[in-house]
Amino acid sequence: MKTKFLIFFLTILTILSCKKDTEKIDHKKKKNIENKIKYKVLFPDTIIKNHSYNGVIKFKSYLDTITTSFDDKSKIRYAIFYLKQVSKIESDHNLLKKNAKEFGADNNNQISFFDVKFNSCGLFYIDGIISDFVIIDLKKRDKKGKKMVRYIENEERVIHKVVVIDEPKNKKK
């Protein structure tokens, strides 16, 4: 009788343990999906060589659930767009940020970028990263007396294809 009870108990314990692990895995998957930044690049697909263009990135971030204000002193928020103009998409995330033009967000859902110009014809890309982050003042101090803060960063890769053409010549009749 004791053996049957012990086997029953261990079986139930095993089943419950497996269920908890499954829930943790599902929660992690759900969290990764929610952390993405959704964006739309408002920039022409075809532009003229040696002409300067401006663009806008409209974005929606998971961090909007923490704060939408860029003026809140207890939840400091920044969003930056690192932009590179390339003929080949960069595979190294860290290398992409080096020597990139940086543009700060206008507000919690828009980043304007300026003076994009290509000097030759062909297929090019606006390749970049949206980096959205919040620094939350926990209103606590550690043992050394330093302010404790929580830093949350969310990044998303942005790629926009651009065809660069020569300026059309005016045809006179």
Buried (B, 14 or more C-beta within 10 A) or exposed (E): EEEEEEEEEEEEEEEEEEEEEEEEEEEEEEEEEEBEBEBEBEBEEEBBBEEEBEBBBEBEBBBBEBBBEBEBEEBBBEBBBBBBBBEEEBEEEEEBBEEBBEBEBEEBBEBBBEEBEBEEEEEBBBBBBBBBBBBBBEEEEEEEEEEEBEEBEBBBBBEBEBEBEEEEEEEEE
